[in-house]
């Protein structure tokens, strides 16, 4: 067999069932190891780490629930575990899944159900490894930057909220860093070893939203959706006001039952995901107008945290400038530059309409296009344009005028759509009407321009 062939550990004290399950799995092309009790299972798990464990609950030495607890406690990257029992009960299934089991099978075993759950569990384990690999590739683990009372207060609140499974709704203007605070919540929670899946809700077309969120089954193939990809981790729903009504209903049902059906599927898929959301618009107005379900809003809004705009904690600007200089030096290998004191003082009093995102983009632009170790005030003013009160008027032509036509057009379209998106309050429907573009084409355009909604 290939080294890539999945290895399954079958743990059951009944010889006939153990032999039957092993033969079935071997016929399907899997590598199989068998253990008649917990002691042997421990040794086999150490000598050849499996990709999946089928674990009987009732065994003579140590029961399966106790063994599952032991493995979960000692192994942060434990492979999926499917519990089996001839004395199954709702209580046993609930306890097993609460402790971290992927699923629960009742005896006598259904061959079709056994093979289906094995396939699903192996796919879930593969996704878990992929997500872990992606996390290891992150050189810098960014957290909200700032020593102001406002930032310290929010970080303290998030650390406390992280100890519970409270659903949090982040509010605030565009660019304040809602995703960053959501990641901070995730990194301090019990889900920290699971994936953090970020989805811009408004960029998913209504026609594709069911498949995007819940996945699909087609001709025996499983295509996992966002909820499945975020299993054991956090799903961050950015700008929930852009969610279509049908997806709202299906998501509400999934969150209330901790299970869902894939498109084209007939078996419920259970999941363990912390859902966190954000919005830049007044959601109570969306509820009143009937554009957003009241019951889903109340479910997602157990706690609301409003992230203040940068102009309200401008004392953090120097620290943010320094942080993003180091960030681009390490991440993009750009030459080190530092802001002069005059430039820092000027930027502390700047209005920052785009908040932290605007500051990050400014630092990147100055480091790419500028020369010399120090970033002087004149260079900053030139990059921002002449500032008179709250009116910004550039005396020079835009930078993208020097690009090839296609690149310049992309720059213009992105700036144009982002401008109108801000003016329409983050609603794709309103944006579609404002720019005169049919919604399906608009979704494709937003994706192609990498506009994060």
C-alpha positions, 0 to 999 in steps of 0.5 A, a space after each residue: 500500500 502507498 504511504 499516503 493510504 489512510 490508516 484506521 485504528 479499530 478498537 473493539 473488544 468483540 472479536 467478530 465485530 472487530 474482524 468484520 470492520 477490519 475486513 470491510 475497511 481493508 476491502 475499501 483499500 484502507 490500512 487497518 490496525 486492530 486493538 481488543 482493549 484500551 491498553 493495546 490501543 494506546 500502544 498502536 496509536 503511539 507506534 503508528 499514529 492513525 488518520 482515524 480511530 473507530 472506538 468502542 465505548 464499552 470495553 473491559 479495562 478502560 471505557 471508550 469515553 475515558 480513553 477519548 478524554 485521555 487522548 484529547 487531553 494529551 494530543 492537540 492534533 488528535 485525528 478524528 475519533 468515531 465512537 461505536 456502541 451496541 448500547 447507544 443512547 442519546 446521552 452517550 452520543 452527546 457526551 462523546 461529541 462534547 468531548 471531541 468525537 467526530 461522530 457516533 455509530 450504533 451497533 449493529 453497524 450499517 455498512 453504508 453508514 460506516 463507510 460514509 462516516 469514515 470517508 467524511 471523518 478522513 476528509 475532516 482530518 485532512 482539512 484539519 492538517 491543512 489548516 494547521 499547516 497554514 497556521 505554521 506558515 504565518 510568520 507574524 501572529 498579529 494582535 491589536 496594537 495600541 497602549 491606549 485605554 480603549 484598546 486595552 479595555 477591548 483586549 481585556 474584554 475579549 480575553 474574558 469572553 474567550 473563556 466562554 462560547 459567547 457569540 460576539 458581534 463586532 461593530 465599527 467603521 470600515 478599517 478599524 480592525 474588526 477581523 483582527 479583534 476576532 482573531 485575538 478572541 480566537 487565539 485566546 479561546 479554547 478553539 485556538 488550535 482549530 482553524 480561523 475561517 474568515 468569510 466576507 459575507 457580502 461577496 458571496 452571491 445568493 446563488 452560491 451561498 448554500 454551497 459555500 456555507 454548507 458544502 455539497 455532495 455529488 456522485 459520492 464526492 464531498 465538497 466541504 463548506 465553510 462550517 465544515 472547514 471551521 470545525 473545532 475552530 472559529 468562523 468569522 462572518 464579516 459584514 453579516 448585513 450582506 447575507 441573503 434571506 435563505 442563507 440566514 434561515 439555513 444558518 439559524 437552523 444550523 446554529 440552533 441544532 449544531 448540525 446541517 445538511 450538505 446540498 445534495 446530502 441526506 445525512 446530518 453533519 454535526 459541527 463544533 464551531 464558534 461563530 463570530 460576526 461583524 458589521 459596519 451598519 446599524 443592524 437594528 435598522 436592517 431588522 426593522 426593515 425586514 432585510 435581516 432576520 430578528 431571531 438570527 440577529 439576536 442569536 449572533 448578538 449575545 455580546 456586542 463590542 464596538 471598535 472605536 475609530 482610530 481618530 478616537 485613540 490617536 495616541 496609538 498612531 506612533 505605535 501603529 506606524 512603528 508596528 507596520 514598518 516592522 511588519 513590512 520589513 519582515 513580511 515583504 522584505 522591504 527596506 527599513 524606514 522610520 517616520 520623523 517626529 514631525 511626520 508622526 505628530 502630523 499623522 496623530 492629528 490626521 482624520 484617518 477616514 479609513 482607520 487602521 487599514 488606511 494607516 497600514 496602506 500608507 506605510 506600505 506605499 511609503 516604504 515601497 515608493 520612498 527612498 532614504 531611511 527617514 520618512 519626512 513630513 513633506 513625503 507624508 503630505 505628498 502621499 496623502 494629498 494636501 489637507 485643508 480641514 476635512 477636504 483632501 485635494 491632491 495636487 498631483 496625478 494619481 499614482 495609477 496613471 503611470 501604470 499600464 491601462 489594464 492595471 490602471 483600470 483595475 485600480 480605478 474600479 477598485 477605488 470606485 467600488 470601495 468608495 460607493 460601498 462606503 457610501 451605501 453602508 456596506 450593502 451589496 444590494 444598494 451598491 448594485 443600484 448605485 453603480 448600475 451593475 447587475 448583482 451577479 456581475 457585481 459579485 464577480 467583479 468584487 471577487 476579481 478585484 479582491 475587495 474585502 467586504 
